[in-house]
Amino acid sequence: MKREPSCSGEQYRLPKGFRKSLVLFNLHRAAATGTPDVIIVEGCFDTFAVHQAGYPAVVALMGSTLVPYQADLLRAHFDHACLMLDGDFAGRHGTATIAPLLGARMPLTVIALEDGCQPDHLTPAAIRRLLRHSVGAPPSRQSRSQRRQESSNPCDHDDAAGIGRGGQPDTQTPDGDRLESRR
């Protein structure tokens, strides 16, 4: 299967002076969903695949790095993040550096894709299987504030968010098994 181009500067002609570190692709649309959860992927085509699987609250890093400014943007709009970078060297390295940065700001679940796997190569059903334990079913149209009011236990969201003992993010395998991260 031929890899579609990502939205990084290598495949696209971005405006001179464009700073990817100040942008999260699709943030305005993801925030408008009102869901407390956001899915973070590497490229624009990955966002299209995740959105088409039923998860419109998805943003792309336009690469495999995240800077504190971007982490703060995510925290300002969402309560929980699900990091699902490509199953290659750059994606794994990015996950290893992003998880501590973002996990210090908000509850975080990490989904480790199989070697060579990318979200835009997965079927919608496969994406839903991967995400069902991390962000639940595709979001309903119920607003974020309505969901918070209905939850009587403030720990309910943390349990669903994949936070292990000691406040560390959990990692989920492609089979849907959750592995607690160790440091």
N, C-alpha and C positions, 0 to 999 in steps of 0.2 A: 504494500500500500504506500503510495507516495505521500510524503509529509507536506501538508499545506504550510504556507509561510506563516510565521507568527507575526505579532505586531511590533516586533523590535525593529530598531533602525536598520538592521542588516537587510531586511526584505522590503521595507517601505522607505519612501523618501519623506522623512519628517522635516518640518520646518527648521531652518537654521536656528540654533539656540534652544530648541525644544528640550526640556529637561524631564525625562521619564521619571525621575525621582520625585517630582512634584505632582504626579498624576497617577490615578488608578483607573484604568480603562473600565467604563461602565458604572462607575461609582454613583453617578446621579440617578441612574435607573435602578440600581440595586437598593439604594437608600429609599427611593420612592415606594418600594414594596411594603415598607413598614415592618418587615420581619426582623426578629432579633438576631438572626443568624446570617452570616455571609460566608460564601465559599470563595476561596482565593486560589487562582490558577495562574499559570505563566503567561499564556498568550491569548490574543483576541479570539482565535478560532476555538480555543478551549472554552471561553465564555459562551460562545454560540452553542456548543455541544451541551454544556451544563444547563443553559437556559432552555434549550429544546427538550431536555429530559424532565423539565418541570420545575427547575430551581432558578427563578429570575434574579435572586439576590446573589450575583456572582460578579467578581471583579478580576481583572488581569493586572499583573505586575508589569507586563511588557518586558519580561526577563525573569530572572530567578533571585532578585535581591529586593529587599524592603528596607527603607530608611525610617528613622524615628518619625519623621513628618507623616509618612504614609500610615504608619502604625497608629498615630494619633488620629488621623482621618477615619480609620476604621473604627477606633474606639468611640469616636464622636457619633457615629451612625449606627453601631451594632453592639450587641451584648456578648456575642460569641462568634468566633471565627473557626472555619474549617479549612485547613491548608492542604491542598491537593496539587502538588507540583509534579512535573514529569518524572517518570522512573528512569532517569539517566543521571550521569555524574553531576551535571549542573543543577538538576532538580533536587537531588539528594543533598548536595552541598548547600543549596539555597534553603532547604528545609532545616538543616542543622543550624544555620545561622539565624533564620527567621524565627524559629520556634521560641528561643529564649527571649528575643526582643518583643515579639507580639504576646507571648504567654505571660510576660510581666505586666502587660496592660489590660488583658482580658482573657476570659476562658478560651482555650484553644484545643481543637482536636486536629490531629495530623493523620492524613490518610496516605500511606506509602503504597504507591502503585508498583506493579511488577516491573522488572527490568525491561526497558524499551517501551513501556506503555505510556500513553499520553491521553488526557481526557478527550481530546478531539478524535481519537481513534476508537473510543468505546461506543457501544450502542447506548441509546437512552436507557434501556433496561439495566445494563451493566452499571451505568452512572447511578441510577436510583438504588441499586443494591449496595453500592459502596457508601452512599450518603445516608441511607435509611437509619443507620445506627448513630450517625453523627449529627444530622440536622433533622431527622425524622422524615415524615412524608413531605412531598412538595408543599410549600407554604399555602395556607388558605388565605382568603381575602380579609381575614380578621386582623384588626390593627394590633400593633405591638403593645399599646397601652391596654387594650382589652384583654390580651393574653396575660399581661402582668397582673391585672386586677383579679383574674380568675384563679391564679395560683396562690393558694393559701400558705404553701411551704416555700420560703425563699431559697431553699436548697434544691428544689425540683429542677431548676434550670441548670445548676452546676452539675447535678448527676447526669443529665442528658448531654451536657457539654463535653463529656469525656475527660474530666479532670480527675486524675488519679490521686492516690494518697500523697500528701505533701505538696499539693497544689501543682503538680507537674502534669503537662499534657499527656494524654494517652495516644498511642499510635494504633491505627487500625490496619489490618492486613487486607488485601484484595478480597479475601474470603469473607470479610465482615467480622473476623475475630479481633478483639481489642487486646493490645499488648501495652501494659503500663510501661512508660518510659523510665529508664534508670539513669541517674547521673552520678 
